[in-house]
Amino acid sequence: MEMEVDKVKENIIEASQELFRRYGYHKTSVNEIAKKAKIAKATIYKYFDSKEVLLHYILMDELKQSVDEMIDSEYNVNDIEAYLSKLIFKTCRLTYTICNEFIGWDFIRESANSQGFLKLLSDDLEKLLIRSFQETMPVKKNESHAAGIRFLIKASKSIVFSYAFTSVSDADVRKNFVNFQKEILPYLVKAAIR
């Protein structure tokens, strides 16, 4: 029975991922997800309270897998400033890309409801990053180090999410990310590890 339950949930997630990527979150209905997953619409609500909760689950799962892979692949770096800069920048770009891929920033900028959703996603991403970084960081672990990592993640997250609401075009986004990487991130990293 448990195997069947897992398969139904997996089908819902796979159908949702495909439809969200193809049409965006706001243009994908629960009916379409149910049809794609070959289940009744009510079955979706047995596993996820809403379409928003389903999206949140998918985004966090994608982010967790990607963050774990990035941290593992970068683990051998001896220069902690370079290590942190690279990981934070990659994570910020990844977050922006995943949100754009599944939701679409135009919808996010125009929808009042999306602000609350992004706040929850942002807070959960922050917790994920802090936990992941603290579990795998190749540096001495102590309370001041943990506070520095929390500061770095919170500050970087706030700056990058502000780009989502102030950038008008993809060119603006690229310009903002270059500015963040070259002019802001090095100072945040230095402040975090002092």
Kinemage of the C-alpha trace (Angstrom):
@kinemage 1
@onewidth
@group {chain A} dominant
@subgroup {mainchain}
@vectorlist {calphas} color= white
{ca met a 1} P 0.000 0.000 0.000
{ca glu a 2} L 2.802 2.445 0.889
{ca met a 3} L 4.460 1.824 -2.464
{ca glu a 4} L 1.229 2.767 -4.237
{ca val a 5} L 0.896 5.949 -2.140
{ca asp a 6} L 4.479 6.926 -2.992
{ca lys a 7} L 3.821 6.299 -6.697
{ca val a 8} L 0.690 8.501 -6.682
{ca lys a 9} L 2.554 11.323 -4.958
{ca glu a 10} L 5.467 10.935 -7.372
{ca asn a 11} L 3.070 11.109 -10.342
{ca ile a 12} L 1.527 14.309 -8.965
{ca ile a 13} L 4.960 15.881 -8.503
{ca glu a 14} L 6.212 14.848 -11.950
{ca ala a 15} L 3.053 16.079 -13.688
{ca ser a 16} L 3.205 19.372 -11.793
{ca gln a 17} L 6.881 19.913 -12.559
{ca glu a 18} L 6.306 19.380 -16.259
{ca leu a 19} L 3.248 21.632 -16.416
{ca phe a 20} L 4.730 24.393 -14.230
{ca arg a 21} L 7.853 24.444 -16.407
{ca arg a 22} L 5.891 24.454 -19.637
{ca tyr a 23} L 3.095 26.904 -18.747
{ca gly a 24} L 4.098 28.507 -15.459
{ca tyr a 25} L 2.453 28.149 -12.084
{ca his a 26} L -0.385 30.616 -12.646
{ca lys a 27} L -1.425 29.122 -16.007
{ca thr a 28} L -1.490 25.531 -14.711
{ca ser a 29} L -4.708 24.387 -13.061
{ca val a 30} L -5.160 21.593 -10.555
{ca asn a 31} L -7.468 19.954 -13.100
{ca glu a 32} L -4.617 19.874 -15.635
{ca ile a 33} L -2.253 18.385 -13.052
{ca ala a 34} L -4.807 15.679 -12.198
{ca lys a 35} L -5.361 14.887 -15.874
{ca lys a 36} L -1.606 14.689 -16.556
{ca ala a 37} L -1.065 12.493 -13.448
{ca lys a 38} L -4.090 10.326 -14.424
{ca ile a 39} L -5.784 10.754 -11.053
{ca ala a 40} L -8.872 12.479 -9.676
{ca lys a 41} L -8.480 16.140 -8.720
{ca ala a 42} L -9.431 15.340 -5.108
{ca thr a 43} L -6.508 12.928 -4.879
{ca ile a 44} L -4.074 15.836 -5.209
{ca tyr a 45} L -5.555 17.375 -2.067
{ca lys a 46} L -4.883 14.166 -0.114
{ca tyr a 47} L -1.177 14.838 -0.572
{ca phe a 48} L -0.966 18.627 -0.843
{ca asp a 49} L -3.260 21.204 0.789
{ca ser a 50} L -3.115 23.486 -2.254
{ca lys a 51} L -1.393 24.082 -5.569
{ca glu a 52} L 0.802 26.603 -3.761
{ca val a 53} L 1.927 23.961 -1.225
{ca leu a 54} L 2.694 21.612 -4.112
{ca leu a 55} L 4.806 24.281 -5.822
{ca his a 56} L 6.629 25.016 -2.577
{ca tyr a 57} L 7.418 21.314 -2.138
{ca ile a 58} L 8.762 21.074 -5.699
{ca leu a 59} L 10.894 24.209 -5.421
{ca met a 60} L 12.396 23.246 -2.075
{ca asp a 61} L 13.157 19.735 -3.329
{ca glu a 62} L 14.898 21.141 -6.434
{ca leu a 63} L 16.834 23.648 -4.337
{ca lys a 64} L 17.895 21.063 -1.728
{ca gln a 65} L 19.228 18.667 -4.354
{ca ser a 66} L 21.080 21.433 -6.169
{ca val a 67} L 22.530 22.991 -3.004
{ca asp a 68} L 23.740 19.593 -1.773
{ca glu a 69} L 25.408 18.921 -5.138
{ca met a 70} L 27.065 22.357 -5.172
{ca ile a 71} L 28.366 22.051 -1.631
{ca asp a 72} L 29.714 18.552 -2.301
{ca ser a 73} L 31.396 19.596 -5.554
{ca glu a 74} L 33.035 22.665 -4.027
{ca tyr a 75} L 34.078 21.056 -0.744
{ca asn a 76} L 37.840 20.798 -1.409
{ca val a 77} L 38.423 24.533 -1.701
{ca asn a 78} L 41.127 25.785 0.687
{ca asp a 79} L 40.331 29.502 0.389
{ca ile a 80} L 37.210 29.997 2.540
{ca glu a 81} L 36.413 33.413 1.011
{ca ala a 82} L 36.465 31.989 -2.512
{ca tyr a 83} L 34.507 28.945 -1.346
{ca leu a 84} L 31.741 31.003 0.250
{ca ser a 85} L 31.597 33.543 -2.573
{ca lys a 86} L 31.240 30.839 -5.187
{ca leu a 87} L 28.583 28.910 -3.247
{ca ile a 88} L 26.507 31.959 -2.351
{ca phe a 89} L 26.607 33.295 -5.899
{ca lys a 90} L 25.697 29.918 -7.421
{ca thr a 91} L 22.872 29.497 -4.911
{ca cys a 92} L 21.478 32.957 -5.619
{ca arg a 93} L 21.534 32.340 -9.371
{ca leu a 94} L 19.999 28.913 -8.880
{ca thr a 95} L 17.166 30.324 -6.761
{ca tyr a 96} L 16.404 33.013 -9.298
{ca thr a 97} L 16.494 30.523 -12.177
{ca ile a 98} L 14.260 27.962 -10.455
{ca cys a 99} L 11.689 30.582 -9.488
{ca asn a 100} L 11.721 31.948 -13.030
{ca glu a 101} L 11.430 28.461 -14.504
{ca phe a 102} L 8.495 27.319 -12.376
{ca ile a 103} L 6.631 30.518 -11.588
{ca gly a 104} L 7.746 33.358 -13.827
{ca trp a 105} L 8.896 36.681 -12.430
{ca asp a 106} L 6.282 38.667 -14.354
{ca phe a 107} L 3.550 36.878 -12.408
{ca ile a 108} L 5.460 37.319 -9.147
{ca arg a 109} L 5.863 41.057 -9.673
{ca glu a 110} L 2.174 41.513 -10.536
{ca ser a 111} L 0.494 39.276 -7.963
{ca ala a 112} L -0.078 40.392 -4.388
{ca asn a 113} L -0.570 36.743 -3.335
{ca ser a 114} L 2.861 35.793 -4.609
{ca gln a 115} L 4.565 38.108 -2.112
{ca gly a 116} L 3.532 35.891 0.823
{ca phe a 117} L 4.502 32.764 -1.073
{ca leu a 118} L 7.952 34.160 -1.867
{ca lys a 119} L 8.447 35.201 1.762
{ca leu a 120} L 7.772 31.623 2.900
{ca leu a 121} L 9.996 30.213 0.151
{ca ser a 122} L 12.721 32.696 1.012
{ca asp a 123} L 12.586 31.840 4.726
{ca asp a 124} L 12.671 28.085 4.043
{ca leu a 125} L 15.547 28.521 1.597
{ca glu a 126} L 17.434 30.488 4.221
{ca lys a 127} L 16.977 27.676 6.769
{ca leu a 128} L 18.027 25.074 4.179
{ca leu a 129} L 21.182 26.985 3.291
{ca ile a 130} L 22.174 27.660 6.869
{ca arg a 131} L 21.708 24.011 7.810
{ca ser a 132} L 23.485 22.720 4.680
{ca phe a 133} L 26.408 25.101 4.996
{ca gln a 134} L 26.893 24.478 8.706
{ca glu a 135} L 26.816 20.706 8.252
{ca thr a 136} L 29.430 20.673 5.502
{ca met a 137} L 31.603 23.756 5.883
{ca pro a 138} L 35.310 22.867 5.896
{ca val a 139} L 36.076 25.382 8.637
{ca lys a 140} L 36.070 25.426 12.393
{ca lys a 141} L 32.506 25.411 13.692
{ca asn a 142} L 31.702 27.822 16.490
{ca glu a 143} L 28.943 30.283 17.382
{ca ser a 144} L 30.594 33.320 15.771
{ca his a 145} L 31.113 31.287 12.581
{ca ala a 146} L 27.448 30.244 12.615
{ca ala a 147} L 26.371 33.869 13.118
{ca gly a 148} L 28.575 34.944 10.215
{ca ile a 149} L 27.091 32.318 7.915
{ca arg a 150} L 23.544 33.350 8.933
{ca phe a 151} L 24.415 36.998 8.218
{ca leu a 152} L 25.891 36.148 4.801
{ca ile a 153} L 22.898 34.065 3.752
{ca lys a 154} L 20.274 36.537 5.025
{ca ala a 155} L 21.963 39.546 3.428
{ca ser a 156} L 22.576 37.801 0.110
{ca lys a 157} L 19.049 36.427 0.007
{ca ser a 158} L 17.521 39.845 0.694
{ca ile a 159} L 19.564 41.517 -2.012
{ca val a 160} L 18.853 38.874 -4.645
{ca phe a 161} L 15.128 38.685 -3.934
{ca ser a 162} L 14.963 42.478 -4.215
{ca tyr a 163} L 16.321 42.081 -7.765
{ca ala a 164} L 13.296 39.991 -8.641
{ca phe a 165} L 10.992 42.886 -7.839
{ca thr a 166} L 13.065 45.733 -9.257
{ca ser a 167} L 14.486 44.279 -12.475
{ca val a 168} L 12.445 44.988 -15.561
{ca ser a 169} L 14.262 42.737 -18.018
{ca asp a 170} L 16.670 39.807 -18.148
{ca ala a 171} L 19.413 42.296 -19.035
{ca asp a 172} L 18.694 44.130 -15.762
{ca val a 173} L 18.906 40.845 -13.879
{ca arg a 174} L 22.292 39.993 -15.437
{ca lys a 175} L 23.587 43.483 -14.669
{ca asn a 176} L 22.382 43.226 -11.055
{ca phe a 177} L 23.968 39.794 -10.598
{ca val a 178} L 27.310 41.001 -11.979
{ca asn a 179} L 27.144 43.979 -9.630
{ca phe a 180} L 26.267 41.708 -6.698
{ca gln a 181} L 29.081 39.269 -7.502
{ca lys a 182} L 31.795 41.892 -8.022
{ca glu a 183} L 30.854 44.761 -5.739
{ca ile a 184} L 28.694 43.456 -2.885
{ca leu a 185} L 29.368 39.760 -2.270
{ca pro a 186} L 33.112 40.074 -1.506
{ca tyr a 187} L 32.340 42.510 1.339
{ca leu a 188} L 29.533 40.332 2.695
{ca val a 189} L 31.834 37.286 2.739
{ca lys a 190} L 34.639 39.208 4.475
{ca ala a 191} L 32.178 40.463 7.114
{ca ala a 192} L 30.786 36.946 7.596
{ca ile a 193} L 34.093 35.210 8.271
{ca arg a 194} L 35.680 37.848 10.500
